[in-house]
Amino acid sequence: MHFWVDLALILTCALTGLVLGFVSVYLMQSLVRAHFGKWWSWLFILLVAGLSGLGISIGRFLRFNSWDVVVRPIKLYQGLGRWLTEPLAHVTPMAFGVLFAAFFFIAPTCSQRQQHG
């Protein structure tokens, strides 16, 4: 019984975070589009998607958090340095980051196209 309760709780929280992420990116893209134009707004989304994929890979595979930039910067830079100097040794984290970035870029794009016909 606890398994199903835990699963429902985790999935509900994950889905809520995903939807709120998409909504916030959509709102930011709308602001960038209003101030700078359509192409800059898509470049902004591409940058946000790429940085999000990189951040999730760093947290998931290197086990760093955002405060490690301040608390343990040397270890963070060493970990990132290993990734950059040996990219073929770290294919899974790189692929995960790229696939997440692609999903994060494509999913809102599809929903916007459905809304506009």
Jmol script that loads the backbone (N, CA, C; Angstrom):
load data "model"
ATOM      1  N   MET A   1       0.826  -1.203   0.000  1.00  0.00           N
ATOM      2  CA  MET A   1       0.000   0.000   0.000  1.00  0.00           C
ATOM      3  C   MET A   1       0.864   1.258   0.000  1.00  0.00           C
ATOM      4  N   HIS A   2       1.963   1.225   0.749  1.00  0.00           N
ATOM      5  CA  HIS A   2       2.831   2.404   0.809  1.00  0.00           C
ATOM      6  C   HIS A   2       3.456   2.705  -0.544  1.00  0.00           C
ATOM      7  N   PHE A   3       3.732   1.662  -1.313  1.00  0.00           N
ATOM      8  CA  PHE A   3       4.327   1.859  -2.637  1.00  0.00           C
ATOM      9  C   PHE A   3       3.449   2.750  -3.503  1.00  0.00           C
ATOM     10  N   TRP A   4       2.146   2.468  -3.544  1.00  0.00           N
ATOM     11  CA  TRP A   4       1.240   3.220  -4.407  1.00  0.00           C
ATOM     12  C   TRP A   4       1.050   4.653  -3.924  1.00  0.00           C
ATOM     13  N   VAL A   5       1.028   4.836  -2.630  1.00  0.00           N
ATOM     14  CA  VAL A   5       0.916   6.189  -2.072  1.00  0.00           C
ATOM     15  C   VAL A   5       2.171   6.988  -2.411  1.00  0.00           C
ATOM     16  N   ASP A   6       3.332   6.363  -2.219  1.00  0.00           N
ATOM     17  CA  ASP A   6       4.591   7.041  -2.545  1.00  0.00           C
ATOM     18  C   ASP A   6       4.679   7.342  -4.036  1.00  0.00           C
ATOM     19  N   LEU A   7       4.287   6.375  -4.860  1.00  0.00           N
ATOM     20  CA  LEU A   7       4.325   6.575  -6.312  1.00  0.00           C
ATOM     21  C   LEU A   7       3.398   7.720  -6.728  1.00  0.00           C
ATOM     22  N   ALA A   8       2.199   7.747  -6.201  1.00  0.00           N
ATOM     23  CA  ALA A   8       1.256   8.814  -6.536  1.00  0.00           C
ATOM     24  C   ALA A   8       1.779  10.170  -6.093  1.00  0.00           C
ATOM     25  N   LEU A   9       2.370  10.222  -4.904  1.00  0.00           N
ATOM     26  CA  LEU A   9       2.916  11.485  -4.392  1.00  0.00           C
ATOM     27  C   LEU A   9       4.074  11.976  -5.258  1.00  0.00           C
ATOM     28  N   ILE A  10       4.989  11.087  -5.580  1.00  0.00           N
ATOM     29  CA  ILE A  10       6.148  11.479  -6.387  1.00  0.00           C
ATOM     30  C   ILE A  10       5.719  11.894  -7.792  1.00  0.00           C
ATOM     31  N   LEU A  11       4.829  11.126  -8.412  1.00  0.00           N
ATOM     32  CA  LEU A  11       4.373  11.475  -9.763  1.00  0.00           C
ATOM     33  C   LEU A  11       3.600  12.790  -9.786  1.00  0.00           C
ATOM     34  N   THR A  12       2.788  13.023  -8.763  1.00  0.00           N
ATOM     35  CA  THR A  12       2.045  14.285  -8.683  1.00  0.00           C
ATOM     36  C   THR A  12       2.995  15.472  -8.559  1.00  0.00           C
ATOM     37  N   CYS A  13       3.991  15.337  -7.698  1.00  0.00           N
ATOM     38  CA  CYS A  13       4.963  16.421  -7.524  1.00  0.00           C
ATOM     39  C   CYS A  13       5.794  16.618  -8.792  1.00  0.00           C
ATOM     40  N   ALA A  14       6.211  15.537  -9.422  1.00  0.00           N
ATOM     41  CA  ALA A  14       7.001  15.644 -10.649  1.00  0.00           C
ATOM     42  C   ALA A  14       6.185  16.287 -11.769  1.00  0.00           C
ATOM     43  N   LEU A  15       4.940  15.887 -11.931  1.00  0.00           N
ATOM     44  CA  LEU A  15       4.090  16.469 -12.964  1.00  0.00           C
ATOM     45  C   LEU A  15       3.828  17.946 -12.697  1.00  0.00           C
ATOM     46  N   THR A  16       3.613  18.298 -11.447  1.00  0.00           N
ATOM     47  CA  THR A  16       3.408  19.709 -11.085  1.00  0.00           C
ATOM     48  C   THR A  16       4.648  20.532 -11.427  1.00  0.00           C
ATOM     49  N   GLY A  17       5.834  20.019 -11.082  1.00  0.00           N
ATOM     50  CA  GLY A  17       7.073  20.717 -11.408  1.00  0.00           C
ATOM     51  C   GLY A  17       7.273  20.868 -12.907  1.00  0.00           C
ATOM     52  N   LEU A  18       6.949  19.829 -13.653  1.00  0.00           N
ATOM     53  CA  LEU A  18       7.093  19.880 -15.111  1.00  0.00           C
ATOM     54  C   LEU A  18       6.156  20.919 -15.729  1.00  0.00           C
ATOM     55  N   VAL A  19       4.914  20.907 -15.306  1.00  0.00           N
ATOM     56  CA  VAL A  19       3.947  21.878 -15.839  1.00  0.00           C
ATOM     57  C   VAL A  19       4.341  23.301 -15.466  1.00  0.00           C
ATOM     58  N   LEU A  20       4.739  23.514 -14.221  1.00  0.00           N
ATOM     59  CA  LEU A  20       5.163  24.856 -13.811  1.00  0.00           C
ATOM     60  C   LEU A  20       6.417  25.298 -14.558  1.00  0.00           C
ATOM     61  N   GLY A  21       7.309  24.371 -14.833  1.00  0.00           N
ATOM     62  CA  GLY A  21       8.496  24.688 -15.636  1.00  0.00           C
ATOM     63  C   GLY A  21       8.120  25.133 -17.036  1.00  0.00           C
ATOM     64  N   PHE A  22       7.217  24.388 -17.668  1.00  0.00           N
ATOM     65  CA  PHE A  22       6.778  24.760 -19.015  1.00  0.00           C
ATOM     66  C   PHE A  22       6.069  26.110 -19.025  1.00  0.00           C
ATOM     67  N   VAL A  23       5.233  26.345 -18.038  1.00  0.00           N
ATOM     68  CA  VAL A  23       4.506  27.615 -17.973  1.00  0.00           C
ATOM     69  C   VAL A  23       5.475  28.779 -17.769  1.00  0.00           C
ATOM     70  N   SER A  24       6.443  28.615 -16.886  1.00  0.00           N
ATOM     71  CA  SER A  24       7.385  29.715 -16.652  1.00  0.00           C
ATOM     72  C   SER A  24       8.245  29.986 -17.881  1.00  0.00           C
ATOM     73  N   VAL A  25       8.660  28.936 -18.583  1.00  0.00           N
ATOM     74  CA  VAL A  25       9.443  29.134 -19.805  1.00  0.00           C
ATOM     75  C   VAL A  25       8.583  29.809 -20.874  1.00  0.00           C
ATOM     76  N   TYR A  26       7.329  29.414 -20.969  1.00  0.00           N
ATOM     77  CA  TYR A  26       6.419  30.048 -21.931  1.00  0.00           C
ATOM     78  C   TYR A  26       6.242  31.537 -21.625  1.00  0.00           C
ATOM     79  N   LEU A  27       6.072  31.866 -20.341  1.00  0.00           N
ATOM     80  CA  LEU A  27       5.916  33.275 -19.968  1.00  0.00           C
ATOM     81  C   LEU A  27       7.177  34.079 -20.259  1.00  0.00           C
ATOM     82  N   MET A  28       8.339  33.494 -19.968  1.00  0.00           N
ATOM     83  CA  MET A  28       9.602  34.187 -20.254  1.00  0.00           C
ATOM     84  C   MET A  28       9.807  34.346 -21.758  1.00  0.00           C
ATOM     85  N   GLN A  29       9.443  33.326 -22.530  1.00  0.00           N
ATOM     86  CA  GLN A  29       9.568  33.442 -23.980  1.00  0.00           C
ATOM     87  C   GLN A  29       8.655  34.547 -24.506  1.00  0.00           C
ATOM     88  N   SER A  30       7.477  34.662 -23.938  1.00  0.00           N
ATOM     89  CA  SER A  30       6.557  35.727 -24.354  1.00  0.00           C
ATOM     90  C   SER A  30       7.147  37.103 -24.069  1.00  0.00           C
ATOM     91  N   LEU A  31       7.800  37.257 -22.921  1.00  0.00           N
ATOM     92  CA  LEU A  31       8.439  38.533 -22.598  1.00  0.00           C
ATOM     93  C   LEU A  31       9.594  38.837 -23.549  1.00  0.00           C
ATOM     94  N   VAL A  32      10.425  37.846 -23.808  1.00  0.00           N
ATOM     95  CA  VAL A  32      11.558  38.052 -24.712  1.00  0.00           C
ATOM     96  C   VAL A  32      11.044  38.362 -26.121  1.00  0.00           C
ATOM     97  N   ARG A  33       9.989  37.681 -26.557  1.00  0.00           N
ATOM     98  CA  ARG A  33       9.418  37.931 -27.883  1.00  0.00           C
ATOM     99  C   ARG A  33       8.872  39.357 -27.977  1.00  0.00           C
ATOM    100  N   ALA A  34       8.225  39.818 -26.917  1.00  0.00           N
ATOM    101  CA  ALA A  34       7.646  41.164 -26.930  1.00  0.00           C
ATOM    102  C   ALA A  34       8.725  42.239 -26.997  1.00  0.00           C
ATOM    103  N   HIS A  35       9.861  42.003 -26.354  1.00  0.00           N
ATOM    104  CA  HIS A  35      10.913  43.018 -26.301  1.00  0.00           C
ATOM    105  C   HIS A  35      11.933  42.913 -27.432  1.00  0.00           C
ATOM    106  N   PHE A  36      12.234  41.679 -27.869  1.00  0.00           N
ATOM    107  CA  PHE A  36      13.333  41.507 -28.824  1.00  0.00           C
ATOM    108  C   PHE A  36      12.947  40.830 -30.131  1.00  0.00           C
ATOM    109  N   GLY A  37      11.795  40.188 -30.183  1.00  0.00           N
ATOM    110  CA  GLY A  37      11.374  39.559 -31.417  1.00  0.00           C
ATOM    111  C   GLY A  37      11.343  38.042 -31.333  1.00  0.00           C
ATOM    112  N   LYS A  38      10.782  37.459 -32.388  1.00  0.00           N
ATOM    113  CA  LYS A  38      10.538  36.020 -32.433  1.00  0.00           C
ATOM    114  C   LYS A  38      11.820  35.190 -32.380  1.00  0.00           C
ATOM    115  N   TRP A  39      12.822  35.547 -33.196  1.00  0.00           N
ATOM    116  CA  TRP A  39      14.043  34.744 -33.279  1.00  0.00           C
ATOM    117  C   TRP A  39      14.834  34.770 -31.984  1.00  0.00           C
ATOM    118  N   TRP A  40      14.888  35.912 -31.316  1.00  0.00           N
ATOM    119  CA  TRP A  40      15.592  35.992 -30.049  1.00  0.00           C
ATOM    120  C   TRP A  40      14.881  35.175 -28.984  1.00  0.00           C
ATOM    121  N   SER A  41      13.549  35.107 -29.060  1.00  0.00           N
ATOM    122  CA  SER A  41      12.820  34.318 -28.072  1.00  0.00           C
ATOM    123  C   SER A  41      13.115  32.828 -28.232  1.00  0.00           C
ATOM    124  N   TRP A  42      13.269  32.361 -29.467  1.00  0.00           N
ATOM    125  CA  TRP A  42      13.611  30.951 -29.682  1.00  0.00           C
ATOM    126  C   TRP A  42      15.059  30.669 -29.305  1.00  0.00           C
ATOM    127  N   LEU A  43      15.925  31.613 -29.524  1.00  0.00           N
ATOM    128  CA  LEU A  43      17.313  31.454 -29.084  1.00  0.00           C
ATOM    129  C   LEU A  43      17.372  31.393 -27.556  1.00  0.00           C
ATOM    130  N   PHE A  44      16.558  32.197 -26.902  1.00  0.00           N
ATOM    131  CA  PHE A  44      16.460  32.173 -25.448  1.00  0.00           C
ATOM    132  C   PHE A  44      16.001  30.801 -24.956  1.00  0.00           C
ATOM    133  N   ILE A  45      14.983  30.234 -25.606  1.00  0.00           N
ATOM    134  CA  ILE A  45      14.475  28.920 -25.213  1.00  0.00           C
ATOM    135  C   ILE A  45      15.534  27.845 -25.440  1.00  0.00           C
ATOM    136  N   LEU A  46      16.253  27.938 -26.538  1.00  0.00           N
ATOM    137  CA  LEU A  46      17.321  26.981 -26.812  1.00  0.00           C
ATOM    138  C   LEU A  46      18.406  27.057 -25.734  1.00  0.00           C
ATOM    139  N   LEU A  47      18.763  28.255 -25.340  1.00  0.00           N
ATOM    140  CA  LEU A  47      19.763  28.447 -24.288  1.00  0.00           C
ATOM    141  C   LEU A  47      19.267  27.906 -22.946  1.00  0.00           C
ATOM    142  N   VAL A  48      18.033  28.196 -22.591  1.00  0.00           N
ATOM    143  CA  VAL A  48      17.464  27.713 -21.333  1.00  0.00           C
ATOM    144  C   VAL A  48      17.384  26.187 -21.337  1.00  0.00           C
ATOM    145  N   ALA A  49      16.964  25.603 -22.455  1.00  0.00           N
ATOM    146  CA  ALA A  49      16.873  24.140 -22.539  1.00  0.00           C
ATOM    147  C   ALA A  49      18.253  23.503 -22.400  1.00  0.00           C
ATOM    148  N   GLY A  50      19.243  24.060 -23.073  1.00  0.00           N
ATOM    149  CA  GLY A  50      20.599  23.517 -22.981  1.00  0.00           C
ATOM    150  C   GLY A  50      21.175  23.625 -21.584  1.00  0.00           C
ATOM    151  N   LEU A  51      21.020  24.775 -20.952  1.00  0.00           N
ATOM    152  CA  LEU A  51      21.521  24.948 -19.593  1.00  0.00           C
ATOM    153  C   LEU A  51      20.767  24.073 -18.588  1.00  0.00           C
ATOM    154  N   SER A  52      19.481  23.875 -18.815  1.00  0.00           N
ATOM    155  CA  SER A  52      18.711  22.989 -17.934  1.00  0.00           C
ATOM    156  C   SER A  52      19.193  21.549 -18.058  1.00  0.00           C
ATOM    157  N   GLY A  53      19.418  21.106 -19.282  1.00  0.00           N
ATOM    158  CA  GLY A  53      19.938  19.753 -19.488  1.00  0.00           C
ATOM    159  C   GLY A  53      21.304  19.572 -18.852  1.00  0.00           C
ATOM    160  N   LEU A  54      22.159  20.571 -18.992  1.00  0.00           N
ATOM    161  CA  LEU A  54      23.483  20.522 -18.373  1.00  0.00           C
ATOM    162  C   LEU A  54      23.365  20.498 -16.847  1.00  0.00           C
ATOM    163  N   GLY A  55      22.521  21.341 -16.300  1.00  0.00           N
ATOM    164  CA  GLY A  55      22.340  21.390 -14.852  1.00  0.00           C
ATOM    165  C   GLY A  55      21.788  20.095 -14.284  1.00  0.00           C
ATOM    166  N   ILE A  56      20.854  19.497 -14.974  1.00  0.00           N
ATOM    167  CA  ILE A  56      20.297  18.236 -14.499  1.00  0.00           C
ATOM    168  C   ILE A  56      21.332  17.128 -14.583  1.00  0.00           C
ATOM    169  N   SER A  57      22.128  17.116 -15.628  1.00  0.00           N
ATOM    170  CA  SER A  57      23.192  16.109 -15.744  1.00  0.00           C
ATOM    171  C   SER A  57      24.238  16.284 -14.649  1.00  0.00           C
ATOM    172  N   ILE A  58      24.605  17.513 -14.367  1.00  0.00           N
ATOM    173  CA  ILE A  58      25.580  17.770 -13.295  1.00  0.00           C
ATOM    174  C   ILE A  58      25.029  17.307 -11.950  1.00  0.00           C
ATOM    175  N   GLY A  59      23.775  17.597 -11.691  1.00  0.00           N
ATOM    176  CA  GLY A  59      23.177  17.177 -10.427  1.00  0.00           C
ATOM    177  C   GLY A  59      22.958  15.686 -10.343  1.00  0.00           C
ATOM    178  N   ARG A  60      22.534  15.090 -11.428  1.00  0.00           N
ATOM    179  CA  ARG A  60      22.196  13.659 -11.420  1.00  0.00           C
ATOM    180  C   ARG A  60      23.424  12.768 -11.428  1.00  0.00           C
ATOM    181  N   PHE A  61      24.418  13.097 -12.232  1.00  0.00           N
ATOM    182  CA  PHE A  61      25.549  12.198 -12.424  1.00  0.00           C
ATOM    183  C   PHE A  61      26.797  12.619 -11.643  1.00  0.00           C
ATOM    184  N   LEU A  62      27.069  13.912 -11.554  1.00  0.00           N
ATOM    185  CA  LEU A  62      28.220  14.363 -10.768  1.00  0.00           C
ATOM    186  C   LEU A  62      27.857  14.586  -9.307  1.00  0.00           C
ATOM    187  N   ARG A  63      26.553  14.612  -9.015  1.00  0.00           N
ATOM    188  CA  ARG A  63      26.043  14.750  -7.650  1.00  0.00           C
ATOM    189  C   ARG A  63      26.398  16.094  -7.014  1.00  0.00           C
ATOM    190  N   PHE A  64      26.329  17.165  -7.818  1.00  0.00           N
ATOM    191  CA  PHE A  64      26.539  18.505  -7.293  1.00  0.00           C
ATOM    192  C   PHE A  64      25.209  19.232  -7.207  1.00  0.00           C
ATOM    193  N   ASN A  65      25.146  20.220  -6.324  1.00  0.00           N
ATOM    194  CA  ASN A  65      23.981  21.077  -6.168  1.00  0.00           C
ATOM    195  C   ASN A  65      24.360  22.502  -6.557  1.00  0.00           C
ATOM    196  N   SER A  66      23.369  23.374  -6.633  1.00  0.00           N
ATOM    197  CA  SER A  66      23.634  24.746  -7.060  1.00  0.00           C
ATOM    198  C   SER A  66      24.557  25.483  -6.094  1.00  0.00           C
ATOM    199  N   TRP A  67      24.482  25.193  -4.810  1.00  0.00           N
ATOM    200  CA  TRP A  67      25.330  25.898  -3.841  1.00  0.00           C
ATOM    201  C   TRP A  67      26.782  25.441  -3.897  1.00  0.00           C
ATOM    202  N   ASP A  68      27.061  24.347  -4.601  1.00  0.00           N
ATOM    203  CA  ASP A  68      28.443  23.891  -4.716  1.00  0.00           C
ATOM    204  C   ASP A  68      29.307  24.855  -5.523  1.00  0.00           C
ATOM    205  N   VAL A  69      28.688  25.726  -6.297  1.00  0.00           N
ATOM    206  CA  VAL A  69      29.442  26.759  -7.013  1.00  0.00           C
ATOM    207  C   VAL A  69      30.151  27.660  -6.009  1.00  0.00           C
ATOM    208  N   VAL A  70      29.522  27.896  -4.861  1.00  0.00           N
ATOM    209  CA  VAL A  70      30.094  28.744  -3.822  1.00  0.00           C
ATOM    210  C   VAL A  70      30.849  27.925  -2.777  1.00  0.00           C
ATOM    211  N   VAL A  71      30.285  26.792  -2.375  1.00  0.00           N
ATOM    212  CA  VAL A  71      30.835  26.015  -1.270  1.00  0.00           C
ATOM    213  C   VAL A  71      32.018  25.143  -1.698  1.00  0.00           C
ATOM    214  N   ARG A  72      31.912  24.486  -2.854  1.00  0.00           N
ATOM    215  CA  ARG A  72      32.971  23.579  -3.323  1.00  0.00           C
ATOM    216  C   ARG A  72      33.322  23.843  -4.786  1.00  0.00           C
ATOM    217  N   PRO A  73      33.751  25.043  -5.124  1.00  0.00           N
ATOM    218  CA  PRO A  73      33.983  25.356  -6.539  1.00  0.00           C
ATOM    219  C   PRO A  73      35.110  24.535  -7.171  1.00  0.00           C
ATOM    220  N   ILE A  74      36.155  24.215  -6.416  1.00  0.00           N
ATOM    221  CA  ILE A  74      37.282  23.461  -6.975  1.00  0.00           C
ATOM    222  C   ILE A  74      36.824  22.063  -7.396  1.00  0.00           C
ATOM    223  N   LYS A  75      36.075  21.383  -6.513  1.00  0.00           N
ATOM    224  CA  LYS A  75      35.575  20.040  -6.838  1.00  0.00           C
ATOM    225  C   LYS A  75      34.619  20.089  -8.031  1.00  0.00           C
ATOM    226  N   LEU A  76      33.795  21.122  -8.097  1.00  0.00           N
ATOM    227  CA  LEU A  76      32.871  21.274  -9.225  1.00  0.00           C
ATOM    228  C   LEU A  76      33.649  21.453 -10.520  1.00  0.00           C
ATOM    229  N   TYR A  77      34.632  22.318 -10.532  1.00  0.00           N
ATOM    230  CA  TYR A  77      35.417  22.549 -11.741  1.00  0.00           C
ATOM    231  C   TYR A  77      36.222  21.314 -12.132  1.00  0.00           C
ATOM    232  N   GLN A  78      36.708  20.555 -11.132  1.00  0.00           N
ATOM    233  CA  GLN A  78      37.425  19.318 -11.438  1.00  0.00           C
ATOM    234  C   GLN A  78      36.493  18.295 -12.077  1.00  0.00           C
ATOM    235  N   GLY A  79      35.284  18.179 -11.546  1.00  0.00           N
ATOM    236  CA  GLY A  79      34.301  17.255 -12.125  1.00  0.00           C
ATOM    237  C   GLY A  79      33.924  17.639 -13.539  1.00  0.00           C
ATOM    238  N   LEU A  80      33.687  18.919 -13.761  1.00  0.00           N
ATOM    239  CA  LEU A  80      33.364  19.389 -15.110  1.00  0.00           C
ATOM    240  C   LEU A  80      34.558  19.228 -16.046  1.00  0.00           C
ATOM    241  N   GLY A  81      35.759  19.426 -15.507  1.00  0.00           N
ATOM    242  CA  GLY A  81      36.966  19.254 -16.313  1.00  0.00           C
ATOM    243  C   GLY A  81      37.128  17.828 -16.791  1.00  0.00           C
ATOM    244  N   ARG A  82      36.805  16.863 -15.925  1.00  0.00           N
ATOM    245  CA  ARG A  82      36.869  15.450 -16.335  1.00  0.00           C
ATOM    246  C   ARG A  82      35.871  15.176 -17.448  1.00  0.00           C
ATOM    247  N   TRP A  83      34.699  15.769 -17.354  1.00  0.00           N
ATOM    248  CA  TRP A  83      33.700  15.597 -18.421  1.00  0.00           C
ATOM    249  C   TRP A  83      34.222  16.129 -19.746  1.00  0.00           C
ATOM    250  N   LEU A  84      34.817  17.312 -19.701  1.00  0.00           N
ATOM    251  CA  LEU A  84      35.270  17.950 -20.940  1.00  0.00           C
ATOM    252  C   LEU A  84      36.504  17.287 -21.536  1.00  0.00           C
ATOM    253  N   THR A  85      37.399  16.787 -20.688  1.00  0.00           N
ATOM    254  CA  THR A  85      38.622  16.181 -21.207  1.00  0.00           C
ATOM    255  C   THR A  85      38.415  14.730 -21.642  1.00  0.00           C
ATOM    256  N   GLU A  86      37.401  14.058 -21.092  1.00  0.00           N
ATOM    257  CA  GLU A  86      37.122  12.669 -21.443  1.00  0.00           C
ATOM    258  C   GLU A  86      35.647  12.508 -21.825  1.00  0.00           C
ATOM    259  N   PRO A  87      35.216  13.117 -22.923  1.00  0.00           N
ATOM    260  CA  PRO A  87      33.779  13.067 -23.240  1.00  0.00           C
ATOM    261  C   PRO A  87      33.269  11.662 -23.563  1.00  0.00           C
ATOM    262  N   LEU A  88      34.097  10.815 -24.155  1.00  0.00           N
ATOM    263  CA  LEU A  88      33.625   9.474 -24.499  1.00  0.00           C
ATOM    264  C   LEU A  88      33.496   8.571 -23.277  1.00  0.00           C
ATOM    265  N   ALA A  89      34.143   8.924 -22.187  1.00  0.00           N
ATOM    266  CA  ALA A  89      34.008   8.156 -20.951  1.00  0.00           C
ATOM    267  C   ALA A  89      32.715   8.501 -20.213  1.00  0.00           C
ATOM    268  N   HIS A  90      32.066   9.573 -20.629  1.00  0.00           N
ATOM    269  CA  HIS A  90      30.856  10.037 -19.946  1.00  0.00           C
ATOM    270  C   HIS A  90      29.717  10.211 -20.943  1.00  0.00           C
ATOM    271  N   VAL A  91      29.459   9.182 -21.727  1.00  0.00           N
ATOM    272  CA  VAL A  91      28.435   9.271 -22.776  1.00  0.00           C
ATOM    273  C   VAL A  91      27.035   9.352 -22.177  1.00  0.00           C
ATOM    274  N   THR A  92      26.755   8.558 -21.153  1.00  0.00           N
ATOM    275  CA  THR A  92      25.412   8.544 -20.569  1.00  0.00           C
ATOM    276  C   THR A  92      25.006   9.897 -20.000  1.00  0.00           C
ATOM    277  N   PRO A  93      25.834  10.558 -19.189  1.00  0.00           N
ATOM    278  CA  PRO A  93      25.434  11.877 -18.687  1.00  0.00           C
ATOM    279  C   PRO A  93      25.254  12.905 -19.803  1.00  0.00           C
ATOM    280  N   MET A  94      26.132  12.845 -20.800  1.00  0.00           N
ATOM    281  CA  MET A  94      26.015  13.790 -21.915  1.00  0.00           C
ATOM    282  C   MET A  94      24.721  13.534 -22.698  1.00  0.00           C
ATOM    283  N   ALA A  95      24.448  12.253 -22.995  1.00  0.00           N
ATOM    284  CA  ALA A  95      23.236  11.912 -23.742  1.00  0.00           C
ATOM    285  C   ALA A  95      21.982  12.282 -22.957  1.00  0.00           C
ATOM    286  N   PHE A  96      22.010  12.047 -21.652  1.00  0.00           N
ATOM    287  CA  PHE A  96      20.867  12.397 -20.813  1.00  0.00           C
ATOM    288  C   PHE A  96      20.601  13.893 -20.866  1.00  0.00           C
ATOM    289  N   GLY A  97      21.659  14.685 -20.744  1.00  0.00           N
ATOM    290  CA  GLY A  97      21.507  16.139 -20.798  1.00  0.00           C
ATOM    291  C   GLY A  97      20.977  16.623 -22.139  1.00  0.00           C
ATOM    292  N   VAL A  98      21.508  16.064 -23.215  1.00  0.00           N
ATOM    293  CA  VAL A  98      21.063  16.461 -24.558  1.00  0.00           C
ATOM    294  C   VAL A  98      19.608  16.047 -24.790  1.00  0.00           C
ATOM    295  N   LEU A  99      19.251  14.825 -24.375  1.00  0.00           N
ATOM    296  CA  LEU A  99      17.870  14.373 -24.556  1.00  0.00           C
ATOM    297  C   LEU A  99      16.891  15.184 -23.713  1.00  0.00           C
ATOM    298  N   PHE A 100      17.280  15.529 -22.486  1.00  0.00           N
ATOM    299  CA  PHE A 100      16.404  16.371 -21.671  1.00  0.00           C
ATOM    300  C   PHE A 100      16.237  17.742 -22.305  1.00  0.00           C
ATOM    301  N   ALA A 101      17.337  18.314 -22.801  1.00  0.00           N
ATOM    302  CA  ALA A 101      17.263  19.627 -23.447  1.00  0.00           C
ATOM    303  C   ALA A 101      16.357  19.566 -24.674  1.00  0.00           C
ATOM    304  N   ALA A 102      16.478  18.494 -25.449  1.00  0.00           N
ATOM    305  CA  ALA A 102      15.623  18.348 -26.638  1.00  0.00           C
ATOM    306  C   ALA A 102      14.158  18.228 -26.236  1.00  0.00           C
ATOM    307  N   PHE A 103      13.886  17.427 -25.215  1.00  0.00           N
ATOM    308  CA  PHE A 103      12.511  17.303 -24.728  1.00  0.00           C
ATOM    309  C   PHE A 103      11.986  18.640 -24.223  1.00  0.00           C
ATOM    310  N   PHE A 104      12.807  19.346 -23.460  1.00  0.00           N
ATOM    311  CA  PHE A 104      12.405  20.626 -22.884  1.00  0.00           C
ATOM    312  C   PHE A 104      12.182  21.679 -23.970  1.00  0.00           C
ATOM    313  N   PHE A 105      12.881  21.551 -25.097  1.00  0.00           N
ATOM    314  CA  PHE A 105      12.715  22.486 -26.199  1.00  0.00           C
ATOM    315  C   PHE A 105      11.508  22.111 -27.058  1.00  0.00           C
ATOM    316  N   ILE A 106      11.324  20.820 -27.311  1.00  0.00           N
ATOM    317  CA  ILE A 106      10.293  20.375 -28.249  1.00  0.00           C
ATOM    318  C   ILE A 106       8.900  20.338 -27.627  1.00  0.00           C
ATOM    319  N   ALA A 107       8.773  19.908 -26.386  1.00  0.00           N
ATOM    320  CA  ALA A 107       7.452  19.734 -25.774  1.00  0.00           C
ATOM    321  C   ALA A 107       6.625  21.024 -25.746  1.00  0.00           C
ATOM    322  N   PRO A 108       7.151  22.144 -25.275  1.00  0.00           N
ATOM    323  CA  PRO A 108       6.336  23.368 -25.317  1.00  0.00           C
ATOM    324  C   PRO A 108       6.069  23.842 -26.744  1.00  0.00           C
ATOM    325  N   THR A 109       7.001  23.567 -27.654  1.00  0.00           N
ATOM    326  CA  THR A 109       6.824  23.969 -29.046  1.00  0.00           C
ATOM    327  C   THR A 109       5.603  23.261 -29.638  1.00  0.00           C
ATOM    328  N   CYS A 110       5.475  21.976 -29.362  1.00  0.00           N
ATOM    329  CA  CYS A 110       4.331  21.213 -29.880  1.00  0.00           C
ATOM    330  C   CYS A 110       3.028  21.726 -29.304  1.00  0.00           C
ATOM    331  N   SER A 111       3.013  22.034 -28.018  1.00  0.00           N
ATOM    332  CA  SER A 111       1.776  22.517 -27.403  1.00  0.00           C
ATOM    333  C   SER A 111       1.411  23.904 -27.929  1.00  0.00           C
ATOM    334  N   GLN A 112       2.409  24.749 -28.250  1.00  0.00           N
ATOM    335  CA  GLN A 112       2.106  26.066 -28.811  1.00  0.00           C
ATOM    336  C   GLN A 112       1.514  25.934 -30.206  1.00  0.00           C
ATOM    337  N   ARG A 113       2.018  25.002 -30.988  1.00  0.00           N
ATOM    338  CA  ARG A 113       1.488  24.805 -32.344  1.00  0.00           C
ATOM    339  C   ARG A 113       0.049  24.306 -32.291  1.00  0.00           C
ATOM    340  N   GLN A 114      -0.297  23.461 -31.328  1.00  0.00           N
ATOM    341  CA  GLN A 114      -1.648  22.972 -31.202  1.00  0.00           C
ATOM    342  C   GLN A 114      -2.595  24.093 -30.794  1.00  0.00           C
ATOM    343  N   GLN A 115      -2.123  25.017 -29.951  1.00  0.00           N
ATOM    344  CA  GLN A 115      -2.961  26.123 -29.505  1.00  0.00           C
ATOM    345  C   GLN A 115      -3.241  27.099 -30.649  1.00  0.00           C
ATOM    346  N   HIS A 116      -2.232  27.322 -31.512  1.00  0.00           N
ATOM    347  CA  HIS A 116      -2.390  28.304 -32.584  1.00  0.00           C
ATOM    348  C   HIS A 116      -2.948  27.706 -33.858  1.00  0.00           C
ATOM    349  N   GLY A 117      -3.251  26.428 -33.868  1.00  0.00           N
ATOM    350  CA  GLY A 117      -3.897  25.805 -35.021  1.00  0.00           C
ATOM    351  C   GLY A 117      -2.921  25.267 -35.924  1.00  0.00           C
TER     352      GLY A 117
END
end "model"
wireframe off; spacefill off
backbone 0.3
color backbone group
